[in-house]
Amino acid sequence: MKEKIYRFFIGSEHLRKEFFKELRVLILFTLGFTIAFTWRQTIFDVTESIVLFFINIQGEATLSIVTSTLTTLICLFFVYLTARYMVKLYG
């Protein structure tokens, strides 16, 4: 009876390994998201300072839009570079 219950919930050794692999990915994703959320305001403030240095914008809404756009473009550039070199290294 114990063996049947074990197989019902756990399955085979392959499923057990896959479960722990997915659990590890979930934990890493959660920690990465937490780190990104923590640094969000700092990155925004630094980018805002850079925008104000080059462009004198008076409106808060306009400044926020320009800063968010610049941050998005920089991040997309890094995503592109990462994807390109990951394909070259592991593709």
Secondary structure as GFF3:
##gff-version 3
##sequence-region A 1 91
A	DSSP	alpha_helix	2	9	.	.	.	ID=ss1
A	DSSP	alpha_helix	13	54	.	.	.	ID=ss2
A	DSSP	alpha_helix	60	90	.	.	.	ID=ss3
###
